[in-house]
Amino acid sequence: MAKYSIHAGHNSFVPGAQGFIKEEVVNRQIKNAVINDLRAAGHTVYDDTDDQAKTQNENLAAIVRKINSHTNLSLVVSIHLNAGGGTGIEVYQPDIRTNGVAQRVLNAVCAVTGLKNRGVHMNSSLYVLRNTTAPAILVECGFVDHQSDATFVSTHTDAIGRAIAEGILGSTITSKKSRAASPKVVSPKKEAAPSSVQAASLLQRGSHGSTVKVMQQNLIHAGYSVGSAGADGIFGAATEAAVRALQRDSGITVDGIVGQQTQLALSQALRGGLAVVPYPGHIIKRGSRGHDVERIQRALKLSVDGIFGPATEKAVKAYQRRHNLSVDGIVGPETWNTLF
């Protein structure tokens, strides 16, 4: 029998995407279902979910440490939910080793949910995918900020878990030990026509409403401040500044407008996809200012002002201490590459 590592992304300290449902909660429900079915089929399954880390970087590193402590794994599966204004299911893989299983899992989940098939995508920048030694895939099981996706996925977690398990194995799970058969799943009801903002899939200064509020919540969870008003559903100057900062960090066009490219960047930021940020080539320390300082402050979950003052230095030293780095409060290549 095979050995598998399954985990749910994020935790209560590092919440994932937020919308009509909470990603970190539903991730775990789906993950539990996958594990139960694989074990029922006679396989060895490790639950490598992290519930203790307090920052996104520490959460990702803890998951990878757990995964890489096992030997002879057949597959690693990371369970997530998406955000950014879309709908449907997609699967990410870092290399061609998982071509077959990635497509099987995608097809199985789409079949059981009736949600849009968004395809299998090659992506080696996501932290867990690029740092695990065993073959790995990341499954995006629908969008938390799309009401139909969120409602359907959150009420059919066992069926989705079963579909993922059967996609992994390439066969129907019929073990007598398995849970009672999942209830018959019907396709979600067609939604009413979306608002003008949703229809255009474009958000910019002056936009307002629930779609803007969800986008602001996800910016905050990705470490970007949208101002003292928080997620108020109004796309003002502070939200535009946060969008521009995300765009700069992602290496995409900086225009303060949230279109498809920026939605994808936000989705990747929420699941750790911005973990690869090249070292700028110079040390950053007390007195430094600018975008690199902002990146450091966001990674450390500090108030972002772009000024490397005493509070930032204290946070850097604490981070260095936790990660067994030289504790000097200076961000050089070693500290930068650990942070990002």
N, C-alpha and C positions, 0 to 999 in steps of 0.2 A: 504494500500500500504506500501511497505517496505522503509527503509531508508538505504542509502549507502554512504560510504566515498570513494572517488576516488582521487588519486593524481599521479602526474608524478614525478619521481625521479630526483634529482639534480636541479641545476639552473645555470644562467649565471656566477655566482661567483664561483660555485662549479660544474664545468662541469663534466659530466659522461664520459663514454667510448667514445673514439674518433677513427675514422677509415675513412671509405668512407663517413660516415654521422656523425652528432653530436647527441649523445644520448639525451641530455637535450632538443633539439629542437623537435626531432621526438617523444619522450615521450609525450610531450605536445599535439602534434597533435592527437595522439592515445587517450590520456586521454580526450580531448575535445569531440571526437567522442563517446566514451563510455558514458560520462555524457549526451550528447545530446540525445542519444538513450534511456537511462534509464529514463530521464525526459519525453521524448516523450511518453514513456509507462506508465506514470502517477506516477512514484516513486519520493520520495524526495532524492536528491543527493547533497552531500556537496563536493565542490572542495577544498581539503586540501593540495594542492600544495604549496610549499614555494618558493618565489622568492626573499627573502630579506637576508637570512643568508649568511655569508661570509666564513664559514668553513664547512667541511663535518659534523662534530659533531653537530654544531649548526643547520645545515639544517635538519638533522635527528630528532633532539630534537624538532624543531619547527613543523615538520610534525606530530610527535606523540602528541604534546600538542593540536594541532588542532583536531586531530582525537578523542582524549579522552575527548574533551570538549562536544562531542555529546552523547546523550543517546539513548539506544535501537537500535543501528546499527545492521543491518542484516549481513553486510559484509564490510570489508575494502579491497580495491584493490590497489596495488602499481604497477605502470606501469614502466617497465625498458627495456633496450636493453642490450644485452650481449656482451662480448669480450673475447678474449683468444684463438682464432684460431679454433673455432668450427663452427657449423651451426645448425640452427633449433630453435624450440620453447620448453621452459620448464616452469614449474610452481613450486613455492616453497610454502610450508605451514608449520606452526609451530606445529600443532597438528591435531588430527583426526577430529576435528569439521568441517573441510572444505574438507573432502575427496571427497564428491560428486561434489561440485561446482568446485573444482580445476581440476578434471578430465574433467568435461563438458567444462570448459573454454579452457583447453589444446586441447581437441578434436576439438572444434569449430574453434580455430585459425589455427590449422594444416590443417583442411579441407579447409578453405578459402584461405590459402597461398600455400598449397602444400609443405611446408617446413618440414624438419625432425621432428618427434615427439621424444623429448628427455626425456619425462616422467614427472611425478609429484614427487617431492623430499621433504622429511621431513627435515626442517632446522629451529631450534629455536635460532640460533646464530645471524641472521640478525636483526639489531636494531629495525626496524619498526615492524617486525613480533613478536618479543619477548616482546615489550613494549606496544602494543595496547591491550585494554581489550576485544574488539570485535573480532570475528573470522576474520582472515585475510589471504590473499594470495598475492604473488608477481609473476607477469607475466613477463617473459623474452621473448620479441617479436622478436627474431632474433639477429644476430650478426653484430655489426657495422664494424667489421674488416673482414667480409666475403663479397666479392663484390656482389654476387648473392643475399644473404640475404638483404644486405643494400639497394640495388637498388629496390628490390621488396617491402620491408616493407615501405620504404620512399614514394613510389608511390601508396600505397594502405592503407593508415592510416585509412580512413573512413571504409573500409571493415573490417579491423582488429578490430577497435573499435566496430563495429556492432557485430562481432563474439564474442568478450569478453562480451558485454552486453547480448547477447542471451545465452551465456554459464552461465552467472550469474543467469538469470531468468529461464533457462531450457526450453525456448520456443522461437518461432519466434516472433519478434517485428513487429506488423501489425498496430499499432496505426496510424490513419490518420494524426496525428500531426508530425509523424516522418519525417525525411529528405527523399528526393528522394532516391529511392532504390540505393544501391551501385552498381557500374558497375560490370559486370560479371568479375570474377577473374580467370585467367588462371595460370596454373603452370609455375614457372619460367623456362627459357630456361636452358638447361644443359650447364655448364661451360666447358671451355677448361681444359685440365688436369692441375693440380696445379704444381707449381715449386717443386724442390726437397726438399726445406726446408718445404714447406707446406705439401707435401706428407708425410714426416717423422713426422710432428707435433713435431719437436724437434729443439730448438734453443739453441745455445751455443756459447762460444767465437770463433770468426772466421766467424760466420754466418753473412750474410749481405743481404740487399734488403728491399723491401716495408714491408714485414711481420715483420722484425726486427724493422723498423721505427714505425709501428703501436704499437708494443709491448712496445717500449720505450715511446711513447706518453702516453700510458695507465699507465706505471710505474710512469711517472711524475704526471699524474692526481691523482694517488693514493698516492702521497706524497713522492716518491722515486727519488732522483737525479740520473741522468745517466751521469753526468759530464758536463763540460763547453760547449761541442759541442752540447749538447741537443740531440734531436731525429734525428740522422744523418743516421740511417739505418745500422750502423756498430756495431756489438756486440763486444765491447772491454772490457777493464778492469773495467771501471766505470759502464758499464751496468751489468757486471757480479757481481760487488759489490752490485748493487741495487737489483738484483735478489736474491742474498744470504740474503740480509736484509729482503726482502719480505718473503723468506722461513723461516727465523728465527722467524719473527713475526707471521707466520702462523702455526708454530709448525710442519713443514714438513721437509723432508730430505734437508739438506743444501749442495748443490753441484754446484750451479750456472748455472744449466742447466734447460731450460724451456721445460718441458714435460707436460703431461696432468694434473698431480697433481698441478704443479705450475701455469698452465693456469687457473685452477679452483680457486686457491688462489688469483690470480690477479683479476679475475672476482668478487670474493667476496669482495676484498679490495675496488674495484671501487664502489660497492653499499653499503658499510658500514659493510661488514661482518666480519671485523677484530675489531669490536667495543668491543669485549670481550677479553681483555688482562689482565690476573691476576696481581694484585698488587705484586711487587717483594719482599715485606716484609721489605723494608727499605726506609727512606726518600731520596729524590733526590733534591739536591740544588746546589747553585753556588760552583763550584769546582769538582762536580761529573763528571764522564766520563763513556762511554761505551754504550752498546746497549739500555739500558733503556732511556738514554738521547736522543739517536737517535730517539726512538719511540716518545718521547715527542716533539722533534723538528719537526718530520714529521706531527704529529697531529696538531701542531700550524702553519704549513706551513712555517717553518723557513729553512734557510740553514742548512743542516745536516752535522755536523762534530763530533758528539758524545761528545762535551765539553760543560758543563753547565756554560756559561759565562754570562756577563752582558746583552747581547741581549736576551738570553733565559730566564733569570730571569725577564726581563722587559715584555716579552711576557706572561710568566706564571702569573705575577701579573695582567696584562690586562685581561687575561682569567678568573682569579679568581674574578676580579671585575665584569665582565659581567655576571658571573654565581652566584653572591651573596655568594661567598666562602670567607673564611678568607684570606685576601690579604697579604701574607708574602713572595711570590716568592719561596716557598718551595713546592715540590710535595710530599705530604703524601697520605694516603689512600683515603681521601675525594676528593682531586683534581684529583688523578689518576683515580678513578672510575667514575668521571664526564667526564674526557677526553676520557676514553675508555669504 
